[in-house]
């Protein structure tokens, strides 16, 4: 196993872990049946802005990790076969 394969494997593992952790940290968008029946929302102006910044940051991390995963996977499939010839 070459150095490039080990580095690519570590990058894939890190990107997978980042995706899992960031997705688990995101809040659920579903408000459930209680909100549909009651029709009320307990969000205040400050809570909405606070969650929006946290949510935006988590969305950016998700996009970054997904792009990293895609790019490394593509690179592994293109580069590694040439190394084994």
Secondary structure, DSSP 8 states (H G I E B T S, - for coil): --HHHHHHHHHHHHHHHHHHHHHHHS-----HHHHHHH------HHHHHHHHHHHHHHHHHHHHHHHHHHHHHHHHHHHHHHHT-
